[in-house]
Amino acid sequence: MAELSGSTVVVLVVGVALIGIGMIGLTSEVGWGSSVGDDTAPLQNETTGEQSDQDQSQDTVEEPYIEPVPERGDPYFEAEASDGSWISYVNPRDEYRDPYLGDGSGKLCVSLYNDDGEVVVGETVPNTTVTVPTGESLDWHSHADPFVVELPLTEHYERPLDADQFGTDPDLPQGDGYLDSHCLEIHGMPADGTVEYGEAEVDGEYEDRIEVVGYLQQDAQSWNSSVDPLADARSYEEAGGGWTYDPEHSHGQMVVVLQLDHDETDTNGEDDDTSTDDNGVDDTDQEHGESTDQDDDSENGDDESETDQLDADDSLSGFGIVAVVVALLAVAVYARRR
């Protein structure tokens, strides 16, 4: 076997080294090995996922519940005054006192609105209850003492809404032609009797989302529906907390006006409790003693470091091909000269 000269050994060693460097460059270039680009991909994906979650967060506003009043001939149409002063619809929670003590009658109602001022039935606030104390004056009524309304109305009652308390329509004595309240009705009270009620209480899973806007009480012979429930509602003290019948006013009504707040909910159905102050700093950063400036500096530093590493990789990509070609040419030229 022929011995290799010193120059031959040098050429072969240099060629093998160049080929090895070239293969490393090729590996990095075609993605066979790990690189900074691979490390940044999960970070980019994670950022994209977080942004997607934020984009999918939305305010949950309950859709309005629209139900026209029963027309004449409908089973739920009850009666209308001959002088056109009032109109009545069947209410499953209507009861007559036994013994019947007089012509005193009336209603206690609950009317619920979304944040846009539209009538709703509480579908976004299940397992929540509104309670209006009534005391001894109505202890004979099976739906009173207290008057309890469970939400959503559509799941608990035959008639989710049974009264048209607000708005006007030229073809109707009262109301705008659409049901807007859930009521309890009373009949048979003595002519000098008193109806009392306490402040409404909201309890349950979504009690924090329901605001008691106020009360509307009218102890006149007929209910004046040309009022704005949200704008005209008064405090419990101003409303009166009850009324006493007299021969000229044998009827009385009261409506508790409630309104839903917007509920910001993410895609998992969880409330987003993070809020932002006037300077654009969210509560989470403030609680942990962190500032947005520090976060921005840290993120900018990470971005610059990743950019430098990516630039270094880009400068090496392409060197692999050159190294392999040079090594092969060097070996070929040396072999030709031998």
C-alpha positions, 0 to 999 in steps of 0.5 A: 500500500502506497504511503501518503505524503505530508501534503496529501494528508494536509489536503485531505484533512482540509477537504474533510473539514470544509465538507463537514462545515458545509454539511453543518451549514446545509443542515441549518439551511434546510431545517434538519437541525435546531435553530433560533427560528424553531425556538421562536415559533412556539412563542409566535404561536402562543402570542397568536393564540392569546390575541385570538382569545382576546378577539373572541371576547365579547359583551354578552347582551341578552336579546330582546324578548318580543311578544305581542299582546293577546288580541280579542278572541285570543284565550289570553285576552281577558277584558276591556273597559267599555269606556276604553280606560283600561284593558286586561290580559289573563294572568296565571298569578291572578287571585281573588280574595276569599272571602271577597271583601270589596272591589279593591284590586291591583298588580305587583310587577317586575319588568326586566331590561337589557343594557340597551333598554329592551325587554328581556326575560333573564335568559343570560342570568339563570338561577337568579331570583327577585323577591318583593316582600308583601307582608300581612296585607297579601298573606291570603294570596298564594303567590304573595308573602313574598312575591317571588320571580325566578329567572329566566321567566321562560323556564319557570312560568306558563306566561313569562310576560303577562302585562303591557305596562309601558308605552302607548298605541293609538289602537289600545287603551294602555300599552304599546301592544307588546308584553313587558312585565311579569305580574301578580294580580289581586282582587277582593280587597276591602274598599279601605284596605291597604297594600304594602310591599318592601324593597326588591331583593335580587339573589342568586348566581347572577345577582351582581348583574342585575340593578334595581333601577327603581319603582313605579307606583300608581294608585289611580283607577287605571294605570297610565302607561305613557311613562318611561320605565327606566327614566321615570322609576323612583327610589323605594321611598319616593314610590311610596311602598304601598297604597290605601284604597278609597271609593275613588281609587279602588285600584293600584299598581306597582312595577319594580324596574330592573336592568341587566349590566353587560357581561364581558365573557371569554370563549370559555364562558368565564367572566373577564375581571381584568379592568383598565384604568384611565392611563391604560394600565390593567388591574393585574399589572398594578396588583403585582407591582409591575408597570407597562413600561417595564413589560414593554422594555422586556419585550423589546429586549427579547425581540432585539435578542431574537432578531440578532440571533436570526440575523446571525443564522441568516449570515451562515445560511449559504456558507454551507454550499460554498464550503462544500463546493470549494472542498470538492474542487480542491480535492479534484484539482489536487488529484488531477495534479497527482 
